[in-house]
Amino acid sequence: MNFFAKTLKQLRIEKDLTQKELSQKLDVTEAAVALWEQQRREPSFNTLIKLSKVLDVSVGQLLGTEDLY
């Protein structure tokens, strides 16, 4: 599993969000979130920004270019 997929799932669980709840906050399908976590698709740049805000981390932290903690 790549860094983004693993980090996304970890942060979603830490925030006590289901895939459905996260998808609703991002205005994407639940399937999209599942595919990101399975490393089968990648979110758009705009969605990455939304993800970082919802999960309270930077885009760099989501992508692994900055330390997560």
N, C-alpha and C positions, 0 to 999 in steps of 0.2 A: 504494500500500500504506500502510495507516495505521501510526502509530507502534508500537502494540502488536505487530502482526503482524511488522513488520520487526525490532523489537527481540527478540522471541521467537526468531525464526529465527537472528538474529545470535548471541545468547547460547547457543542450543542448539549451534550449530556451534563456537563458541569453547570450549564445555565438551566438545567431541568426542562429542556424543550424537546418535544417530539419532532419528528421530521415534518409532520403536518403543521404543528404550531410555527416552526421556523419558516416553512413555505408560505404560510399566511402572512407572516411579518414581512416577507420579501416580495410578496405578490408573484410567486412562481408556483408551479405544481409540486405536489409532494414527490412525484416521480423524479423531478429535477434534483431535489435535495438528495434523494436516494442514489441517483446516478453519480452525483458529485462524490458522495461518500464511498461509492464502489469504484471510483476512478475511471468511470466510463464516459464522463462528460466533464466539462469545465465551465464555470459560470462566466458571464460577460464581465468586463471591467466595471461597469456600473453596478452590477450585482455584487461584485467583490467589495465595493465601497459600502453598499447597504449591509452586507454580511459583517463587515468590520464594525459598523455602528451597532448593529443588533447584538453582536457577541462581545462588544466593548474591548476590541483589540485593534491594532493597526493592520493595514493590508499587508505590510511587511511581515508581521507576525503570522498572519494566515498563510503566507507563501513561504515562510521559512528563511527570509532574509534578515529578520530581526529575532532576537531571543523572545520566546513566548512569556517567560516568567523571570 
